[in-house]
Amino acid sequence: MALPVSQERPVTAGKSDTAPERPGRGAWWARTGLAALAGTVMAFAFPPYDVWPLSILGVAALTLLTRGRRARHGAWLGFVFGLPFFVVLLSWLRVVGWDGVVGLSAIEALFLALMGAGLALTSKLRGWPLWAAMLWVTQEWARDRLPFGGFPWGRLAFANTASPFTPLAALGGAPLVTFAVASCGTLLAWAGLSVLRARRAGTAVLPWRTVAGGLAAVALVLIGYAVPVPTTAADTVRVAIVQGNVDRPGMDFLGRPMLVLNNHAGATEQLAADVAAGRAPRPDVVIWPENASDLDPFTDPAAYARIDQAVKAVGVPTLVGALVDGPDQQHVRNEGIVWDPSSGPGESYTKQHPVPFGEYVPFRSELSKVITRLQRVARDFYPGTGSGVMHLGPARIGDVICFEVAYDEIVRDTVNQGGRVLVVQTNNATYNRTGQTEQQLAMSRLRAVEHGRAVLIAATSGVSAVITPDGQVQQRTEELDQEVLNAVVPLRDSQTVADKVGAGPEWVLALGGLLACGVAAAAGWQRRRAAKRP
């Protein structure tokens, strides 16, 4: 689509440089409409649509729209781009309410507004395509942490979990994938601007910037193919992943007490019967999902007995997801518990990053009076403090629970502390058939490549999956089915480059974007000061 762009002018001291051209009312509305359209279109780069090239085009569009604008106009365009992008991306939250969708989208779009201001500022610097790409990492770096621990949904990397950019995750994690995608988009914008200038000048020869920008963008797309993604391992383990299903999806998925637990216990006992009859291979370990038991097995004798009965039937160590009472009556723990058929419950992992407004309510006493829906979160989840590295039979697993797979440091710490295979226990029953489960599956695929680990997703009602260390989905279930996956997966010890460098690339790129904004702001101030001199 044709985007209105400002004609690039040489940087000289004078009025045209110190005061960027104000767009007319028609141009202002055109840019606003195009920004909203571009943000909407970019949402389709993400699951469940998976048109990943749209992530490149979205970056290019916002780059062109903010090029040469004032910072406040760039901020407006960034917000207008971000709001519909997040509304489409997070539409799965409509189960809770559309007001939640719009509210969260508006908060997340504020980060893109700040980025839009930065894009406008740095567009006046030499090498602006580089600074613009860094600002995408800066924006994601901030969103991943703020507020209340951040919300990483919508990172460019999560739209590219099965694209030529994906192998770059093994070198620098999700931030490097985002930077490569953003660089490809800004380079295309640079090339496109050169074509427009050549046409306006009546030049028939293709400008060198167009050729250079196009070739560089193609190189970025292809470079991922040169990154090795090792998958071999000396050891393997046979796992069975139990998806017991729920009575009905939505806000009240738990139904009556013991219902979800009975589903998973019954499916495990059926697995034991299939093994005894020779219809299924005997697993070394069994994995249940998050919230497979909605009752605390340590305080509820019936829940304890039902879990113990199922684990004894299958006869192998089982990872059980359960809600466990916290240190007081106001809190609950979201745990993965290693349950041995002989000795019962042993090691456990407590979810470190509870979801704000879903698993705990910030400022509960004040907000619950205004938003009565928050009263449905009866007790706040108590956060864990340690990683999910545990011994599950012959396997040393790294357990992460649900949304934690979106956070770089939680998964990275689990691997660096000894996890040989990653387990993602999740309960997406509230959001079945809304697209949310597919988005979380994509994140798990990226983590497999980033850390060179097989990833085992155990979901209450789907999607459960077996993902190989190169990010391929070997097996998966459908949503709202009761099913058991049985697979042999590698146990790996070696670290990827991304594991070794940790958050270093993200900090370098994020700070580079901030530094560029500072330089651009200082240069603009100096030019305005010089222009005022007689």
Backbone torsions as a table, in degrees:
resi	resn	phi	psi	omega
1	MET	NA	148.2	-178.8
2	ALA	-80.2	129.3	-179.0
3	LEU	-112.0	135.6	175.7
4	PRO	-71.1	122.3	-179.2
5	VAL	-128.3	150.9	178.1
6	SER	-78.6	143.8	178.8
7	GLN	-70.7	128.0	-177.5
8	GLU	-68.4	134.3	-179.8
9	ARG	-121.0	150.5	176.4
10	PRO	-63.6	147.8	-178.8
11	VAL	-81.2	106.6	177.3
12	THR	-136.5	154.9	177.3
13	ALA	-69.4	126.3	-179.2
14	GLY	162.2	179.0	-173.4
15	LYS	-64.5	-39.8	-176.5
16	SER	-65.0	-26.3	-178.4
17	ASP	-87.5	-36.9	-176.4
18	THR	-80.2	-23.7	-178.7
19	ALA	-129.6	93.4	178.4
20	PRO	-56.1	148.8	-175.8
21	GLU	-60.9	129.9	176.1
22	ARG	-76.6	128.4	178.3
23	PRO	-71.0	143.9	173.8
24	GLY	-66.5	169.2	-177.1
25	ARG	-59.2	-41.2	179.8
26	GLY	-64.6	-43.6	179.0
27	ALA	-65.4	-36.8	179.6
28	TRP	-61.9	-47.2	179.4
29	TRP	-67.7	-34.6	178.5
30	ALA	-63.7	-46.0	178.4
31	ARG	-63.3	-40.4	178.7
32	THR	-61.2	-46.3	179.5
33	GLY	-64.1	-41.0	179.8
34	LEU	-67.8	-36.2	177.6
35	ALA	-64.1	-44.8	178.3
36	ALA	-62.5	-41.1	178.7
37	LEU	-65.0	-43.8	-179.1
38	ALA	-63.1	-41.3	177.9
39	GLY	-64.2	-41.5	177.7
40	THR	-61.0	-46.6	-178.3
41	VAL	-63.3	-39.2	-177.2
42	MET	-64.9	-26.0	178.5
43	ALA	-60.8	-26.3	-179.2
44	PHE	-79.2	-0.9	171.1
45	ALA	-73.9	-19.9	-173.8
46	PHE	-97.7	160.4	173.5
47	PRO	-58.9	149.2	8.9
48	PRO	-87.8	10.0	-176.0
49	TYR	-90.2	-43.5	170.8
50	ASP	64.9	34.8	175.1
51	VAL	-93.1	75.9	-168.4
52	TRP	-60.0	-31.3	178.1
53	PRO	-58.6	-21.7	178.5
54	LEU	-65.3	-22.1	176.8
55	SER	-67.3	-36.1	176.9
56	ILE	-68.2	-45.8	-178.1
57	LEU	-66.2	-34.9	177.5
58	GLY	-63.0	-42.6	177.0
59	VAL	-62.4	-46.1	-179.2
60	ALA	-60.7	-41.4	-177.8
61	ALA	-63.8	-48.0	-178.8
62	LEU	-66.7	-33.5	176.8
63	THR	-61.7	-45.3	-179.6
64	LEU	-68.1	-39.8	-176.7
65	LEU	-67.3	-33.0	-178.7
66	THR	-92.0	-6.8	-176.1
67	ARG	-61.5	121.7	176.3
68	GLY	76.2	6.4	-179.1
69	ARG	-85.8	164.9	170.1
70	ARG	-69.5	157.0	-176.8
71	ALA	-59.9	-41.5	-177.4
72	ARG	-69.8	-32.1	175.5
73	HIS	-70.1	-38.8	175.8
74	GLY	-61.7	-39.1	178.2
75	ALA	-62.9	-42.2	178.7
76	TRP	-62.3	-45.0	-179.7
77	LEU	-64.8	-38.1	176.8
78	GLY	-62.9	-40.8	179.0
79	PHE	-67.7	-44.2	-179.6
80	VAL	-64.9	-32.9	174.3
81	PHE	-68.2	-44.8	-172.5
82	GLY	-73.6	-36.7	-174.6
83	LEU	-60.7	-55.2	178.8
84	PRO	-67.4	-29.6	176.8
85	PHE	-58.3	-49.7	-178.4
86	PHE	-73.6	-32.9	178.2
87	VAL	-60.7	-44.3	178.4
88	VAL	-69.2	-45.2	-176.9
89	LEU	-63.2	-40.7	-174.6
90	LEU	-100.8	21.4	-178.0
91	SER	-62.8	-18.4	176.9
92	TRP	-62.0	-20.1	179.7
93	LEU	-74.5	-2.6	179.3
94	ARG	-62.8	-19.3	176.1
95	VAL	-59.1	-36.8	176.7
96	VAL	-78.3	-38.6	179.9
97	GLY	153.1	143.5	-179.9
98	TRP	-66.1	-24.7	175.7
99	ASP	-65.3	-33.7	175.3
100	GLY	-66.9	-39.4	177.9
101	VAL	-60.5	-51.1	-176.7
102	VAL	-67.9	-41.3	-178.8
103	GLY	-63.3	-48.8	178.9
104	LEU	-65.1	-39.1	179.4
105	SER	-62.7	-39.7	180.0
106	ALA	-65.5	-40.2	178.4
107	ILE	-63.3	-45.6	-179.5
108	GLU	-67.1	-34.6	-179.7
109	ALA	-67.1	-23.9	176.8
110	LEU	-61.6	-33.0	177.3
111	PHE	-67.6	-37.3	176.6
112	LEU	-71.3	-26.9	174.5
113	ALA	-64.2	-44.8	177.1
114	LEU	-62.5	-39.7	177.6
115	MET	-65.2	-39.2	178.5
116	GLY	-60.5	-39.7	175.8
117	ALA	-63.2	-41.6	178.3
118	GLY	-65.2	-38.6	177.2
119	LEU	-61.8	-42.1	179.0
120	ALA	-64.0	-44.0	-179.6
121	LEU	-62.6	-51.5	-173.6
122	THR	-75.7	-11.2	178.7
123	SER	-66.9	-12.0	179.0
124	LYS	-91.9	-3.8	-178.7
125	LEU	-93.2	154.6	169.6
126	ARG	-65.6	145.0	-179.4
127	GLY	71.8	25.5	-174.7
128	TRP	-58.5	-30.0	177.2
129	PRO	-60.1	-34.8	178.4
130	LEU	-67.4	-46.8	-178.8
131	TRP	-65.2	-36.7	179.2
132	ALA	-63.5	-42.0	178.8
133	ALA	-64.5	-39.8	177.8
134	MET	-62.4	-35.3	-178.3
135	LEU	-66.0	-28.2	174.1
136	TRP	-64.0	-39.6	176.6
137	VAL	-67.8	-39.8	178.4
138	THR	-59.2	-46.0	-179.5
139	GLN	-61.9	-43.8	179.5
140	GLU	-68.8	-37.1	177.1
141	TRP	-57.2	-42.9	179.6
142	ALA	-71.3	-44.8	-178.3
143	ARG	-64.6	-30.3	-179.6
144	ASP	-70.0	-11.5	-172.9
145	ARG	-123.9	-22.2	-173.6
146	LEU	-129.5	147.8	-16.4
147	PRO	-85.7	170.6	175.9
148	PHE	53.6	40.7	179.1
149	GLY	89.0	-0.8	172.3
150	GLY	85.9	169.2	179.3
151	PHE	-145.2	97.6	-169.8
152	PRO	-79.6	2.8	-178.4
153	TRP	-56.4	144.0	175.2
154	GLY	88.6	13.3	175.3
155	ARG	-69.9	142.6	179.9
156	LEU	-55.5	-34.8	179.8
157	ALA	-60.7	-32.9	-176.7
158	PHE	-77.5	-8.7	170.1
159	ALA	-91.9	-5.9	-174.4
160	ASN	-126.8	51.5	178.9
161	THR	-94.4	-1.4	174.9
162	ALA	-147.4	48.3	-178.6
163	SER	-128.3	173.8	177.5
164	PRO	-60.9	-19.0	179.2
165	PHE	-78.7	-19.4	-170.7
166	THR	-54.6	-44.8	-177.5
167	PRO	-59.3	-21.0	178.6
168	LEU	-62.5	-19.1	178.0
169	ALA	-61.3	-29.7	179.4
170	ALA	-69.9	-16.8	180.0
171	LEU	-97.4	-41.2	-175.6
172	GLY	-141.4	17.6	177.3
173	GLY	70.2	-167.9	-179.8
174	ALA	-58.1	-38.1	179.7
175	PRO	-60.1	-36.6	179.3
176	LEU	-69.5	-37.0	176.4
177	VAL	-62.9	-45.5	177.2
178	THR	-58.6	-45.3	-178.6
179	PHE	-62.4	-41.1	179.6
180	ALA	-65.8	-43.4	178.8
181	VAL	-63.7	-46.2	-179.8
182	ALA	-63.8	-40.0	178.5
183	SER	-62.2	-39.9	177.4
184	CYS	-60.7	-42.5	179.6
185	GLY	-67.5	-42.2	-178.9
186	THR	-70.4	-32.6	176.6
187	LEU	-67.9	-38.5	175.8
188	LEU	-64.2	-38.1	176.5
189	ALA	-63.3	-42.5	177.5
190	TRP	-59.5	-45.4	178.8
191	ALA	-64.9	-40.3	179.7
192	GLY	-64.6	-38.9	177.0
193	LEU	-62.9	-37.9	179.0
194	SER	-64.0	-38.7	177.3
195	VAL	-64.0	-44.0	179.8
196	LEU	-62.0	-42.8	179.4
197	ARG	-64.9	-38.2	179.2
198	ALA	-65.3	-39.5	179.7
199	ARG	-66.7	-41.4	179.6
200	ARG	-65.6	-31.7	179.3
201	ALA	-85.3	-4.9	-179.8
202	GLY	73.5	24.3	-179.9
203	THR	-85.2	130.4	-179.7
204	ALA	-87.5	-23.8	-177.4
205	VAL	-80.3	137.2	179.2
206	LEU	-65.3	124.3	-178.0
207	PRO	-61.3	147.8	-179.2
208	TRP	-64.4	-30.0	178.4
209	ARG	-64.3	-36.3	178.3
210	THR	-64.3	-46.6	179.9
211	VAL	-63.9	-47.2	-178.4
212	ALA	-63.5	-45.1	179.9
213	GLY	-63.6	-42.8	179.1
214	GLY	-64.0	-45.0	180.0
215	LEU	-65.2	-39.6	179.2
216	ALA	-65.0	-39.4	178.7
217	ALA	-64.7	-42.8	178.0
218	VAL	-63.2	-40.5	178.9
219	ALA	-60.9	-40.0	178.9
220	LEU	-64.8	-35.8	178.2
221	VAL	-66.9	-38.4	-173.8
222	LEU	-85.9	-20.6	-172.4
223	ILE	-62.5	-28.6	179.8
224	GLY	-61.1	-29.3	-179.8
225	TYR	-66.2	-18.7	-179.5
226	ALA	-88.5	-6.5	-178.0
227	VAL	-87.9	120.2	179.3
228	PRO	-73.1	138.5	177.1
229	VAL	-121.0	92.9	-176.6
230	PRO	-68.7	142.4	-178.2
231	THR	-130.4	-12.5	-175.8
232	THR	-73.6	153.8	179.9
233	ALA	-152.2	152.6	-179.9
234	ALA	-77.4	-29.4	-175.8
235	ASP	-118.6	154.0	174.6
236	THR	-137.0	165.1	175.6
237	VAL	-142.9	141.9	175.8
238	ARG	-94.5	124.7	-176.8
239	VAL	-118.3	149.6	170.5
240	ALA	-121.7	124.2	179.4
241	ILE	-105.4	121.4	-175.6
242	VAL	-100.5	119.8	172.6
243	GLN	-110.1	100.4	-172.7
244	GLY	-81.2	-21.1	179.7
245	ASN	77.7	168.0	-179.5
246	VAL	-122.2	166.9	-178.8
247	ASP	-68.3	-41.9	178.1
248	ARG	-157.4	140.8	179.0
249	PRO	-76.4	166.8	177.4
250	GLY	117.0	-165.7	-175.5
251	MET	-64.6	-28.0	-177.0
252	ASP	-110.2	44.5	-175.3
253	PHE	-65.4	-26.8	-176.3
254	LEU	-68.3	-28.7	-179.8
255	GLY	61.5	-141.8	179.3
256	ARG	-80.0	156.8	-180.0
257	PRO	-57.5	144.2	177.3
258	MET	77.7	-8.0	-175.7
259	LEU	-65.3	-52.2	-179.1
260	VAL	-65.8	-40.0	177.9
261	LEU	-61.3	-44.2	178.6
262	ASN	-62.7	-36.2	177.7
263	ASN	-60.2	-45.0	-177.5
264	HIS	-75.1	-37.4	176.8
265	ALA	-65.5	-42.2	179.2
266	GLY	-64.4	-41.4	178.4
267	ALA	-65.6	-34.3	178.2
268	THR	-69.7	-40.3	177.5
269	GLU	-66.8	-33.3	175.1
270	GLN	-67.3	-38.3	174.9
271	LEU	-59.8	-44.4	179.1
272	ALA	-60.0	-40.8	178.3
273	ALA	-65.5	-39.3	178.8
274	ASP	-65.9	-37.8	177.7
275	VAL	-65.4	-45.2	-179.3
276	ALA	-62.8	-33.2	-179.1
277	ALA	-87.3	-2.4	180.0
278	GLY	80.9	11.3	179.9
279	ARG	-85.2	-14.9	179.8
280	ALA	-144.4	146.2	177.1
281	PRO	-70.4	151.4	-179.6
282	ARG	-76.4	124.0	178.5
283	PRO	-79.2	159.1	171.9
284	ASP	-83.0	-32.4	-179.7
285	VAL	-145.2	158.4	176.2
286	VAL	-124.8	143.7	-179.2
287	ILE	-124.6	124.8	171.7
288	TRP	-101.0	158.5	-177.8
289	PRO	-83.2	177.6	170.8
290	GLU	-58.0	139.8	176.3
291	ASN	60.7	23.1	175.8
292	ALA	-60.3	-30.4	171.1
293	SER	-115.3	117.6	179.1
294	ASP	-86.7	-0.7	177.6
295	LEU	-115.3	146.2	-179.5
296	ASP	-72.4	112.7	-178.4
297	PRO	-67.9	-15.9	-179.4
298	PHE	-84.5	-16.7	178.6
299	THR	-119.3	-13.8	-179.8
300	ASP	-111.7	106.7	-177.0
301	PRO	-59.0	-34.9	-179.1
302	ALA	-67.1	-40.9	178.5
303	ALA	-65.7	-43.4	178.3
304	TYR	-58.8	-47.6	-177.1
305	ALA	-64.3	-38.0	-177.7
306	ARG	-68.9	-42.4	177.9
307	ILE	-63.9	-47.2	-176.7
308	ASP	-61.9	-38.3	179.2
309	GLN	-62.7	-44.9	-178.9
310	ALA	-68.2	-41.8	-178.9
311	VAL	-66.7	-39.0	176.9
312	LYS	-65.5	-34.9	180.0
313	ALA	-64.2	-44.2	-179.1
314	VAL	-79.5	-27.0	170.3
315	GLY	78.1	16.6	178.9
316	VAL	-135.9	157.7	178.4
317	PRO	-56.7	138.8	-175.4
318	THR	-129.7	134.2	174.8
319	LEU	-89.6	117.5	-174.1
320	VAL	-110.3	125.9	173.0
321	GLY	-88.2	126.2	-175.6
322	ALA	-147.2	153.3	170.5
323	LEU	-90.9	123.2	-175.2
324	VAL	-121.0	137.3	179.7
325	ASP	-58.5	140.4	-179.8
326	GLY	-82.5	-166.4	-176.7
327	PRO	-71.1	-10.8	176.9
328	ASP	-147.2	178.3	-175.5
329	GLN	-71.9	-14.5	-177.1
330	GLN	-90.2	-7.3	-173.9
331	HIS	-128.0	156.7	176.6
332	VAL	-138.5	151.3	178.6
333	ARG	-108.4	140.3	174.8
334	ASN	-100.4	108.6	-168.3
335	GLU	-125.7	152.2	164.0
336	GLY	-108.6	123.8	-173.2
337	ILE	-118.8	127.9	174.2
338	VAL	-78.8	119.4	-176.2
339	TRP	-116.1	116.5	-178.3
340	ASP	-93.6	140.3	-178.5
341	PRO	-65.6	-20.5	-179.8
342	SER	-98.4	-47.4	-172.4
343	SER	-101.0	-6.7	178.5
344	GLY	81.6	-151.7	-175.1
345	PRO	-68.4	141.6	179.6
346	GLY	-133.6	-116.4	-178.7
347	GLU	-61.3	152.6	178.6
348	SER	-146.9	157.1	175.5
349	TYR	-126.1	131.8	177.3
350	THR	-105.2	129.8	-179.4
351	LYS	-52.5	126.7	-175.9
352	GLN	-82.5	-28.3	-170.4
353	HIS	-123.1	77.7	175.7
354	PRO	-60.7	149.6	-176.6
355	VAL	-82.2	120.7	178.8
356	PRO	-63.0	137.9	-179.4
357	PHE	70.8	-4.8	174.7
358	GLY	-113.1	-42.1	179.8
359	GLU	-117.3	-11.0	169.0
360	TYR	-156.3	158.1	-176.1
361	VAL	-116.8	108.8	173.5
362	PRO	-64.6	144.7	-179.6
363	PHE	50.0	47.9	-172.1
364	ARG	-54.9	-48.7	-173.9
365	SER	-62.1	-34.0	-179.2
366	GLU	-82.4	-47.6	-173.3
367	LEU	-73.3	-32.9	-177.6
368	SER	-64.1	-25.0	177.6
369	LYS	-73.7	-28.6	-177.7
370	VAL	-92.0	-42.7	-178.9
371	ILE	-112.0	92.9	-173.4
372	THR	-65.2	-24.2	178.7
373	ARG	-58.5	-28.5	-178.9
374	LEU	-65.4	-17.2	178.5
375	GLN	-68.6	-14.3	176.8
376	ARG	-70.5	-22.0	172.6
377	VAL	-83.4	86.5	-168.8
378	ALA	-65.6	-39.1	-178.4
379	ARG	-133.1	142.4	178.4
380	ASP	-77.9	143.2	177.4
381	PHE	-79.1	137.4	-179.6
382	TYR	-90.3	124.3	-174.9
383	PRO	-76.5	142.4	173.4
384	GLY	-80.2	168.3	-176.7
385	THR	-122.2	-9.1	-177.6
386	GLY	-116.6	167.2	179.9
387	SER	-78.1	168.4	-176.0
388	GLY	-92.9	27.4	178.7
389	VAL	-77.7	118.4	-178.2
390	MET	-144.4	158.6	174.1
391	HIS	-93.6	118.2	176.3
392	LEU	-115.6	95.7	-174.9
393	GLY	58.8	-127.9	-179.0
394	PRO	-80.8	-1.0	-174.7
395	ALA	-110.9	136.3	170.2
396	ARG	-97.0	105.1	-172.5
397	ILE	-96.2	159.9	169.6
398	GLY	-117.7	106.5	-174.5
399	ASP	-92.7	130.6	168.0
400	VAL	-128.0	150.6	-172.2
401	ILE	-116.7	118.0	171.0
402	CYS	53.8	-118.0	-172.7
403	PHE	-62.8	-13.9	-179.8
404	GLU	-61.1	-22.1	179.7
405	VAL	-64.8	-17.3	-179.6
406	ALA	-81.6	-12.5	-173.7
407	TYR	-102.1	119.4	-174.1
408	ASP	-55.1	-50.6	-169.3
409	GLU	-68.0	-33.1	-179.1
410	ILE	-66.2	-46.7	-179.9
411	VAL	-68.7	-42.7	-179.0
412	ARG	-61.8	-43.4	179.0
413	ASP	-62.3	-37.7	179.8
414	THR	-62.5	-41.4	179.1
415	VAL	-71.3	-46.9	-177.0
416	ASN	-66.0	-20.6	178.2
417	GLN	-94.1	8.7	168.8
418	GLY	119.7	0.8	178.7
419	GLY	-64.9	124.2	-177.8
420	ARG	-93.8	-18.6	174.8
421	VAL	-146.0	141.2	-178.6
422	LEU	-94.3	134.0	175.6
423	VAL	-116.7	128.4	175.7
424	VAL	-112.7	101.4	174.2
425	GLN	-85.3	126.4	-174.5
426	THR	-143.4	154.0	174.7
427	ASN	-132.8	100.3	-179.2
428	ASN	-106.6	21.7	-174.6
429	ALA	-60.8	-28.3	177.6
430	THR	-64.4	-29.8	-170.3
431	TYR	-117.0	20.9	179.4
432	ASN	-58.9	140.2	177.9
433	ARG	60.7	34.8	175.0
434	THR	-120.2	-6.8	-177.1
435	GLY	100.5	-16.7	-177.2
436	GLN	-64.0	-40.0	-177.9
437	THR	-64.3	-36.5	178.6
438	GLU	-68.1	-36.0	177.9
439	GLN	-65.2	-40.0	179.2
440	GLN	-70.6	-34.6	175.1
441	LEU	-60.6	-41.2	179.5
442	ALA	-62.5	-41.0	177.6
443	MET	-60.3	-40.7	179.9
444	SER	-64.9	-34.9	177.5
445	ARG	-64.3	-40.9	178.1
446	LEU	-65.0	-40.4	-180.0
447	ARG	-63.1	-35.2	178.5
448	ALA	-59.6	-46.6	179.9
449	VAL	-70.2	-42.5	-177.2
450	GLU	-58.1	-38.3	-173.4
451	HIS	-113.0	-0.3	179.7
452	GLY	62.0	39.4	-178.1
453	ARG	-126.4	144.7	166.4
454	ALA	-66.5	145.2	179.5
455	VAL	-121.3	127.6	179.7
456	LEU	-112.6	114.9	179.2
457	ILE	-100.1	121.4	175.2
458	ALA	-113.6	114.2	-176.9
459	ALA	-118.2	146.1	179.5
460	THR	-62.3	-41.6	-174.0
461	SER	-135.6	14.9	177.8
462	GLY	108.1	148.4	4.0
463	VAL	-97.2	123.4	169.0
464	SER	-90.4	149.6	-174.3
465	ALA	-159.3	157.3	170.3
466	VAL	-115.5	118.9	-176.8
467	ILE	-117.2	129.3	-179.6
468	THR	-78.8	163.7	-177.4
469	PRO	-61.1	-15.3	176.0
470	ASP	-94.6	11.5	173.8
471	GLY	87.5	5.0	179.5
472	GLN	-82.8	138.1	177.4
473	VAL	-83.5	105.7	-177.5
474	GLN	-76.9	-42.6	176.8
475	GLN	-143.5	153.5	174.7
476	ARG	-157.5	157.1	174.9
477	THR	-100.6	171.2	169.5
478	GLU	-96.4	165.5	179.7
479	GLU	-75.6	145.3	175.4
480	LEU	63.1	31.2	172.1
481	ASP	-115.3	148.2	168.6
482	GLN	-93.1	122.3	-172.8
483	GLU	-155.9	154.3	176.1
484	VAL	-123.8	125.2	175.5
485	LEU	-95.4	138.0	-178.7
486	ASN	-129.5	118.9	-174.3
487	ALA	-152.4	155.3	171.3
488	VAL	-100.3	125.7	-176.1
489	VAL	-126.5	151.0	-179.6
490	PRO	-76.3	148.5	171.9
491	LEU	-110.5	115.2	-172.2
492	ARG	-116.1	145.6	-179.7
493	ASP	-112.1	-26.0	-174.3
494	SER	-67.9	151.0	179.8
495	GLN	-101.5	146.2	172.7
496	THR	-81.9	168.8	174.3
497	VAL	-59.3	-38.6	179.8
498	ALA	-61.0	-37.9	177.1
499	ASP	-62.7	-39.4	-174.5
500	LYS	-75.5	-39.7	-177.2
501	VAL	-84.4	-17.8	176.0
502	GLY	60.5	-134.5	-176.6
503	ALA	-84.7	3.5	-177.7
504	GLY	-53.6	-53.5	179.9
505	PRO	-57.7	-38.2	-179.7
506	GLU	-63.9	-45.7	-179.5
507	TRP	-64.7	-41.0	179.7
508	VAL	-62.5	-47.6	-178.5
509	LEU	-67.5	-42.2	-179.0
510	ALA	-64.9	-44.5	179.4
511	LEU	-68.7	-31.7	175.4
512	GLY	-60.6	-41.0	176.6
513	GLY	-64.4	-42.1	178.3
514	LEU	-65.4	-41.1	179.5
515	LEU	-62.7	-41.0	178.4
516	ALA	-62.0	-39.8	177.4
517	CYS	-62.9	-41.8	179.0
518	GLY	-62.7	-43.2	178.7
519	VAL	-63.2	-44.7	-179.3
520	ALA	-64.1	-41.5	179.8
521	ALA	-65.3	-41.6	179.5
522	ALA	-65.3	-41.1	179.1
523	ALA	-64.6	-40.4	178.1
524	GLY	-64.1	-39.6	178.6
525	TRP	-63.9	-41.8	179.1
526	GLN	-64.7	-39.0	-179.9
527	ARG	-67.1	-41.1	178.6
528	ARG	-65.3	-38.3	178.8
529	ARG	-65.5	-40.9	179.2
530	ALA	-66.9	-35.0	-178.2
531	ALA	-68.6	-25.5	-179.3
532	LYS	-81.0	-15.4	-178.6
533	ARG	-70.6	143.1	-179.8
534	PRO	-69.8	NA	NA
